[in-house]
């Protein structure tokens, strides 16, 4: 599912116009991103936990040339599904 399909489903389920659903979805995504930037973690009950993790610099390899390259430190987002989501997906 992509963002457009999600907006359509929200509009249909909420019996609202697509424009209002689009604003709601985009606002929710923007707030999740902002929370991850400022707090580094967000918990959504029934869905799971998003967490920012710092990565260390490491040595990688250019697949084309085989040459060693230095990969800079960075950040990545991890997602841990809630127990309820895990149970739902198993059944």
Order of alpha helices (4+ residues) and beta strands (2+ residues): alpha-alpha-beta-beta-beta-beta-beta-alpha
